[in-house]
Amino acid sequence: ASASAWQVFPVLMPNRRAAETALGVAAEHAMEVRRYYRPSLSQLPDIANALCPVAEDLADRMLCFPVYAYRTPEEEGAMLHAFTTAIESGLEAA
């Protein structure tokens, strides 16, 4: 059996500061977290005068944590620790 494609677990943080803090803490734990809905539609050069307040709000707050099909118990523990530490730090910073 082959591994599944790289997947993500989206998490909507309460505000930009929380998202940026969680992103930084995850990076400190060597976890690549991606931003979602970024850039928002209103930031694209081909869409002049687009008003997308919901998209901009999501772009500020949405994070996507990695999910892997195959991992060792040690990797799973490290990923869970990085995830919980990042989320908790983000929520504290909110």
C-alpha positions in Angstrom: 0.0 0.0 0.0 1.3 3.5 -0.8 1.0 6.5 1.4 -1.8 8.9 0.9 -1.3 12.4 -0.4 -0.2 15.0 2.1 -3.3 16.1 4.0 -4.1 18.9 6.4 -6.2 19.5 9.5 -7.6 23.0 9.3 -7.9 25.0 12.6 -9.6 28.4 12.8 -7.9 30.5 15.4 -9.7 33.3 17.3 -7.6 36.1 15.8 -4.5 37.0 13.7 -2.3 37.2 16.8 -3.3 33.7 17.9 -2.7 32.3 14.4 0.7 33.9 14.1 1.8 32.7 17.5 0.7 29.2 16.8 2.4 29.3 13.5 5.7 30.4 15.1 5.5 27.8 17.9 4.8 25.0 15.4 7.9 26.1 13.4 10.0 26.0 16.6 8.9 22.3 16.9 9.9 21.7 13.2 6.3 21.3 12.1 5.3 22.9 8.8 2.0 24.6 9.1 0.4 26.2 6.1 -1.9 29.2 5.9 -5.3 28.7 4.3 -7.4 31.1 2.1 -4.2 33.1 1.7 -4.0 35.5 0.0 -7.7 36.3 0.2 -9.5 37.2 -3.0 -9.4 40.9 -2.4 -5.5 40.7 -2.4 -5.2 39.2 -5.9 -4.2 41.8 -8.5 -6.7 40.6 -11.1 -9.7 41.2 -8.9 -9.8 44.9 -8.5 -12.3 46.3 -5.9 -13.2 42.9 -4.6 -14.8 43.2 -1.2 -14.3 39.9 0.7 -14.4 40.5 4.4 -15.1 36.8 5.2 -12.2 35.7 3.0 -9.9 38.2 4.6 -11.0 37.1 8.1 -10.3 33.5 7.2 -6.9 34.3 5.7 -5.9 36.0 9.0 -7.0 33.1 11.2 -6.9 29.8 9.4 -4.0 27.3 9.9 -3.6 23.9 8.3 -1.7 21.4 10.4 -0.1 18.3 8.6 -1.7 14.8 8.7 0.4 11.8 7.5 -0.8 8.3 6.6 2.3 6.6 7.9 4.2 7.6 11.0 6.1 5.9 13.9 4.8 6.1 17.4 7.6 8.5 18.2 6.7 10.7 15.2 3.1 10.7 16.3 4.0 11.8 19.8 6.2 14.6 18.5 3.5 15.8 16.1 0.8 15.7 18.9 3.1 17.6 21.2 3.9 20.3 18.5 0.2 20.6 17.6 -1.0 21.0 21.2 1.8 23.3 22.2 1.2 25.5 19.2 -2.6 25.7 19.7 -2.3 26.4 23.4 0.3 29.1 22.8 -1.9 30.7 20.2 -4.9 30.7 22.4 -2.9 32.2 25.3 -1.7 34.9 23.0 -5.3 35.7 21.7 
